[in-house]
């Protein structure tokens, strides 16, 4: 497995552990798991490109404030400090040695730098403060607006998360982190066409506003940002709306069935109060035994403009007649 993929996997695992360790300050098992993952990150040969592509620093830096787990906080601080040195050395290596080169560089830098370069030069993207919205500063303005919109939508479930026992600091950091992840997933899947990107962002915003349970799943990591973006319109619906649509579709299908009355005979009889012996009764009464337990069929025995002939059979005595 490549180093980039390993760092991405560790980032996802650390995000999940952040919720646990923030919600329960005495959770020693989660603390040991986090320490193991931080040690793995420390052993990897991480470059500036990996730091910029994964934004692992934004997750690790959030563990620096875990005062209830001093060893985790100390390890996180040491790791972020190490990565800041990598970022600083990378920037200094790009500094020109001669004055002529410096003037050329200043001329080029006066032009608008592409987002990828701004992202590499942003120190906050490597080791920013927990809950710092500068994580989005390297993005174009329209993408920053989408991040802010997603963040505001995810914050609508803050009260419900607090009631379920999630730490308020964890909610603050997670909502910002998830908003960036959702926007990044939209960009990765629909970023080639700006119109498709905007349409998908609007669709997600509309459904997240209606579906609070889905918002909670996104914040807590039960639904990943990429899975959220790839969901169909039906999957994005809340359970109540989905159930109502399923019922309406079922009724529409049932209404087109030719045998609907036969298939729903029991329900019809129950609604009409027909039960007991009345279930076996019919419209015809036998003239011989006076029983209403009869069955009938209809046939066209005369010309088409004449009514059909009804043939009746008594189930009690076997008498047959027509009318």
Secondary structure, DSSP 8 states (H G I E B T S, - for coil): --HHHHHHHHHHHHHHHHHHHHH-TT-HHHHHHHHHHHHHHHHS---HHHHHHH-HHHHHGGGGG-TTSHHHHHHHHHHHHHHHHHHHHHHHHTS-SSHHHHHHHHHHHTS---HHHHHHH-THHHH--TT-GGGGTTS-HHHHHHHHHHHHHHGGGHHHHHHTT--HHHHHHHHHHHHHHHHHHHHHHHTTSHHHHHHHHHHHHHHHHH-HHHHHHHHHTSS-HHHHHH--TTTTS-HHHHHHHHHHHHHHHHHT-TTHHHHTHHHHHHHTT--GGGGG--S---TTT----EEEEEE--S-TTS--EEEEEETTT--EEE-
